[in-house]
Amino acid sequence: MSTWTHERSKAAILQREIKNGRRPKSDQKLVDEHYRNMRALRLADYIERTLAAAPPLTDEQRIRLSELLRPTDRRSIIANRLAALDGGAA
């Protein structure tokens, strides 16, 4: 698995080659992909470090945090899952 620094390096090299004319401008999509991967890897590192330093999460906390990463209507999903944990309806 690649580290975020590798992704940053790949993006910088591609960007420089595009700027110098060694690669077509259409390769900017590759640069964007490397930067997106870099950000995801940095976020994963941060989350792992933060969770390792904290006390265990409750089910409610896990649900709320996991919903932050889902591209859906978070409020209704969180409410439904929390209600399910409480044994009631939303």
C-alpha positions in Angstrom: 0.0 0.0 0.0 1.2 3.4 -0.9 1.8 6.1 1.8 0.4 9.6 1.5 4.0 10.9 0.9 4.3 8.6 -2.2 1.1 9.9 -3.6 2.2 13.5 -3.0 5.5 12.8 -4.8 3.8 11.2 -7.7 1.4 14.1 -8.1 4.3 16.6 -7.9 6.3 14.8 -10.5 3.3 14.6 -12.9 2.5 18.2 -12.4 6.0 19.2 -13.2 6.1 17.1 -16.3 2.8 18.6 -17.5 4.1 22.1 -16.8 7.4 21.3 -18.8 5.4 19.9 -21.7 6.6 16.3 -21.2 3.1 15.1 -20.5 -0.2 16.3 -22.0 -2.5 18.6 -20.1 -5.1 15.9 -20.0 -2.9 14.0 -17.5 -4.1 16.6 -14.9 -6.7 14.0 -14.1 -3.9 11.7 -12.9 -2.5 14.5 -10.7 -6.0 15.0 -9.2 -6.3 11.3 -8.5 -2.9 11.2 -6.7 -3.9 14.2 -4.6 -7.3 12.6 -3.8 -5.5 9.4 -2.8 -3.0 11.4 -0.7 -5.8 13.2 1.2 -7.6 9.9 1.9 -4.4 8.3 3.2 -3.7 11.3 5.4 -7.2 11.2 6.8 -6.9 7.5 7.5 -3.6 8.0 9.3 -5.2 10.8 11.4 -8.2 8.7 12.3 -6.0 5.7 13.3 -3.8 7.9 15.5 -6.7 9.7 17.1 -8.6 6.4 17.8 -5.5 4.8 19.2 -5.1 7.6 21.7 -8.7 7.8 22.8 -10.9 5.5 24.9 -13.0 3.0 23.0 -16.0 4.5 21.2 -19.6 3.8 22.0 -21.9 2.4 19.4 -23.5 5.8 19.1 -20.2 7.5 18.5 -19.2 4.9 15.8 -22.5 5.4 14.0 -22.1 9.2 14.0 -18.5 9.1 12.8 -19.2 6.5 10.1 -22.0 8.5 8.7 -19.7 11.5 8.1 -18.0 9.4 5.4 -21.3 8.4 3.6 -22.6 10.7 0.8 -26.3 10.3 1.8 -28.8 12.1 3.9 -26.9 11.7 7.2 -29.5 13.1 9.6 -32.2 10.6 8.8 -29.8 7.6 8.7 -28.3 8.6 12.0 -31.7 9.1 13.6 -32.8 5.7 12.4 -29.7 3.9 13.6 -29.7 5.6 17.0 -33.4 4.8 17.4 -32.6 1.1 16.5 -29.9 1.1 19.2 -32.5 2.4 21.8 -34.9 -0.2 20.7 -37.5 2.3 19.5 -38.6 3.8 16.3 -37.2 7.1 14.8 
